[in-house]
């Protein structure tokens, strides 16, 4: 299965970090603590970067069958 036929696999890699960022925000928000917006921003950017890099790495790999 090549990533160009199924780009959702690369998107799922990035979504893992976005989901972690949501939990990272929700825990202090609902627990009346301090929300670290810098950490949220970096986790969100990391999710985008990891999804893009997973797509690039798989798309650039040879097609072995």
N, C-alpha and C positions, 0 to 999 in steps of 0.2 A: 504494500500500500504506500503510495507516494503522497507526500504532504500536499502537493498541488491538487490532488483529487479530493483530499480531505483536510482543508485548512483549519477545521475546527479543532483538530488535535493540537496544533500549535497555539491556538487561542486558549485552550484549556490549561496549558502550562502557565500562561500569564494570568489567567483568572484565579489560580491558586493564591497568588500574592495579593490580588485585589480582595479576595474573600478574607484573607488574614488581616488586611488593612481595615476591613469592616468590623471584624471582631476586636481589633486593636482600638477602634474608635468606640464601639458599643460598650465594652467593659467599663471604662471609667465614666462614660456618659451616663449610663443607667445606674452606676454605683456611686454617683455624686463625687467623682474624683476629678483629677486634672487631665484633660484631653491634650495629648501631644500632637499638635497639628503638623509639626515638622516630620515626625515619624510617619504620620498618615500620608503626607505628600511623598515621602521617599518610598514607602511601600507601594503606593500607587504607581509611581514612576518605575519602580523595579518590576512590577507586574507587566507593564507595557513593554519594557526592555526585554524581559525574559520571553514573552510571547513572540516578539519580533525576532529575537535571536534564535529561538527554537525553529521558527519558520525558515530563517536564512540557513541554518545549519542543515536541516533536513532537505531543503530544496537544493542545496549545493552538493549534497552527497551523491555518489554514483548510484545508478539504478541497478542494483544486483537482483536478479530474479532467481 
